[in-house]
Amino acid sequence: MEPMLPTLRQLQYLKLLSEHGSFSRAAEACHVTQPTLSAGIQELEKILGAPVVDRARSGVILTAAGQEAVRRAEAILAQAEDLVQAARGAGQPLAGRFRLGVIPTVAPYLLPRALPVLRDRFPKLRLYLREDLTHRLIASLKSGALDAALIALPYDMTGLDWAHVEDDELLAAAPANHRMAAFERVDPESLRGDDMILLEDGHCLRDHALAACGLEPPPRHGGMGIGEEESFAATSLPTLVQMIGSGLGVSFLPSMAVAAGLTQNAPVTIRPLDSAHSSREIVVAWRNGSSRSAEGRLLAQTLRDLPPAALSSRH
């Protein structure tokens, strides 16, 4: 005899219960009464043959079986949503809702060039943009909360597919009167004596910058990983540029941002690096098996074909 299977509705109840931590708030989010949601969860427990929720304490705590069920439910619900989107968008790529994540070191420098072109080429596209750090965008891709994300490699891409947009060279940046102004290209080794300013931990550009100067990124659980050289961290690229211009240290900036005018009015010197690791790869990424993969590729192709930024990327 075929085993009884949970319904998508029951899985949805469980997911909302795990997100909201209470039956009343989950019921509200699902637009059903609390007894309806409660009955759905009980039915799910019967089908699974295991309790998913511990109701004994204040609030709602998922059991181990409940946590595993939520993890799988998220993947199943994301696929069900994919099925609907694929059917609706059949033969009409990049039409309707498309949720795109973008990392902060790309969003302000690529999107102003990209959005008018996308609006022109895909008039029915309703683009929802979310700017966030790479690890959170990837978690959202895997849970189905995003359709695609513009991120930078190298990065651990387990469970994802991607399409190339462009290689973004990293450039050395120093105060205007820095000794590197005398050179055409800069050996990252020559900057080791300087104070190094990087973006805060969590920005993938921080790890790419460390690689550019031949240093290992620190382990994820903390620690600087670059000895005593780092005296400051910046929260954003514009802040980083201000700190360099104030003479606080040297750093590495993506040429995409420099070309978009990031350093235009700042007293900084920009030079290309004499290094094998001096670029990051900008890609459009999506979940393995997502029905939006063709659209992800089309989006990457459209971004690849953009005219270059008007400004020169060399100062």
N, C-alpha and C positions, 0 to 999 in steps of 0.2 A: 504494500500500500504506500502511495506517495506521502511523504511527510508534509504536515501542515507548514505553510510558509508565512512569515510575517508580511503584513501589507506595508506599502510605502508610507501610508498614513501613520501606522504604529512606529515605524522607524523615525518618522518626522517628529512625533511626540517625544521619543526618547532623546533625539538630538536637541530639541528645544529645552527639555528637562535638564539636560547636562549643561546647556548654555546659561539657563536662567536660575538653576539651583532651587526652584520651588515650583510646586504643582500649579499654584495660582498664576504666577507670572508666565509659565510655559503655556497654560491654557489661554491666557490673554493674548500672547503672541500668535497663537494658532487659531484664534477666534472661535474657540469652543468652550463649553462649560468645564469646570474642574472635574465633575463626576465623569464626563465623557472621556477626558484625557486620562483620568485615573483608571477607568475601565479598559481603555486601549492599552495602557502599560501592563495591567494585570493579564490581559489576553496575550500580550507579547511574552510575558514571563511563562505563561502556560505553554506556549508554542516552543520556547527555548528550553523549557524544563529547568530553569534556574532563575533566582531573583536577580533583577538588574538594579534595584534601588533598595537602599537601606533606609526604611522610614522611621526607625526607632529614635533617631537623634533629631535635634532641631535642624530644620532645613532638609535638603535631599542630598544624600551621598550615594554615588554610584558604587556598586559592588565591582569586583574585578571582572566578572562576566559582563556587567553593564558597561564598563569602560571599553572592553574589547568589542562589544556590540555597537557602541557609539562610533568607534573607529571604522568599523566595516560599514555601518549605516551611512556615514558621511560619503564614503566612496560610492555606495549604491545610489544614494540620492543625487550625487553629482552626475552619475551616468544617466539617471532617469531624466535629469534636467537637460543633459546633452542631447538625449533622444528627441525631446520636444523642440529644442533649438535647431537641431539638424533638420527635422521635418519642416519647421517653419521657414528655415533659411535655404531650403533646397533650391539650387539654381540661382540663388541670390546671395553671393558672398558679401560679408561685411555690410549686412542690412540689419536693422533692429539693434537690440541692446548688445553691447560688447564691453565687458569690464576689463580694463587694462591697468595693470600695476606698473609703476615706473620708479626706478631708484632716484634719490634726490640729486645725485651727481650727474644725472642724464636729463631729468625732467625739464629744468629751466633752459637748457641749452639746445635740446633737439625738438621739443614739442612746439615752440613758437614757429619753427620752420615747417613742422609736419602737419599741424592741425588744419591750416588753410587748404593744403593739398588733399588731405583725407576728406575734408568737407566737400571739396570740389569733385573728387573722383567717386566718393561713395555718399551721395546725398541722403540716403536712407539710414546711414549709420548713426546710432545713438551711442556715443562713446562716453563711458563712465571712467574717470581717471582716479587712481589712488596712488599717492606717492608714499613710499615706505622703504624700509631697509630690506635688503635681499632676503634674509632668512624669513622675515614675516611674509613677504610676497610669495615665496616658494610654498610656505605653509598654506597660504590662501589658495594658491593654484591647486595644491593637492586635495584641499577640502572642497574645491568647487566654488569657492567664493569669488575667484577671478577666472577669466577666460584665457588670458595671456599676460605676460609681463616682459617689460624691457629691462634687462639686467646685464651685468658685465661679467665676463669670464676672465680668468679661471675661477670656478666655484664648483662645489659638489652638486652635480646635476642628476643624481640618482632619481629615477621615476619621472624624468622630464625629457621632452624632445625640444629642439630649438632650431632656429634658422638665423644665419649670419646677417647682420645689418652693416657693421663697419668695424674696422680696427681703429681704435682711438689711442693715439700715441701719448705717452706721458712725457711731460716737459719739466725740466728743472726750473724752480722759481726761487729767487733770492732777492734781498733788498737791492735797490737800484745801484748802489756803489759797491756791490759785492765783487770779489776778485774774478768770479766766473764770467763777468761781462767781457773780459779780454779774450774769451775763447769762442770758437764757432760751435763746438759741441762739448758737452761736459761729461767727464767720467764720474759716475756716481761715487766711486771710491774717494774722489777728491773732496766730497762733501761730508765725509765721516767725522771730521773735526768740528763741524758746525752743529748748533742746536737744531734738531729736526722737529718740525711741527707737523703732526698728522691729524686726520679727522678722528673723531672719537671712535672707540671700539664699536663694531657692528656695521660700520660702513665698509663695503668690500674694497673701495678705493684705497683704504688704509693698508689692506693686505697687499694690493697690487703695488702700492708705493714702496712698501717694505721689500717686496720681491725685486723691484727696479733697482734698489740699492743693495741687492744681494743678501738681504736679511730674511730670516724665517718669520712668517707671521706668528704672533704669540698664540699659545693654546687658548681655546675658546673660553675657558673658565677664569681667565684674568691673567695678570702679569703683563708687563710691557713687552718683553721679548727682545728689546733692543738696547739693553743695558741702561746706562745712565744718560744717554744722549737726549732722550725725549723729555723736554721740560714743559711742553704745552701740548694740548690737544684742542682742536677746533670743532665746533658743532656743525659748520657748513662751509662750503667753498668760499662764499663772499667773506666770511669771518676769517678764514684761513689767509686769504689775500691781504686783508687789513693787517693781520698779525705779521705777515712777511714784510709788508711795506713799512711797518713800524720798527723793523730791525730786530724782531724777536727770534728769527731763525730762517731756515730754508725748508722747502718742501717740493712736492711734485704735483703738477696740475694737468688734467686731461686737456689735450689740444682742442677737443670739441668745445670746452668751456671757454678757453682762451680765444678761439675763433669767434665765439658768440659775444665777446666783449667783456669777459669777466675781469680782466686786468687793465682795461682801457685807461682808467684814470688813476691807477695806483702806481706808486714809485717802486716798481719791481722789475727785475731783469728776468727774461724768459729765454732758456736755451734748450735745444734738443739734447737728448741723452745719448751717450756712447755706450749703449747697453743692449744685450740680447733680450732682456725682459721688459723693455720700456714701452709696452702697450697693453691695453686691455681690449677684449673683443666684446662689442655690444651685440646682443642677440635678442630676438623675440623668443620667449620660452612658453611652453604649454605642457599640460599633464600628458603623460604617455597614454595613448588611446583616446584622447579627447576628440570629440567630433569637430572641435574648432581648429584642428591642425591645419587644414587647407587655408583657413582664414588667417591663422598665425603666419603661414608662409607668405600669403598675399600681403599681409601687413609689413612683414620684413622686406619684401621686394619693393613695396611702395617707399619705405624709409630709405632703402638702398639707393633708389633713383632720385632722391631729393637733391636739388641744387645745393652746392656747398654754401656755408655761411659767408656773408659778404666780407667780413673782416679778415685780414691776414692773421694766421696763427703764429706769426713770428714777430717779436718785438725787438 
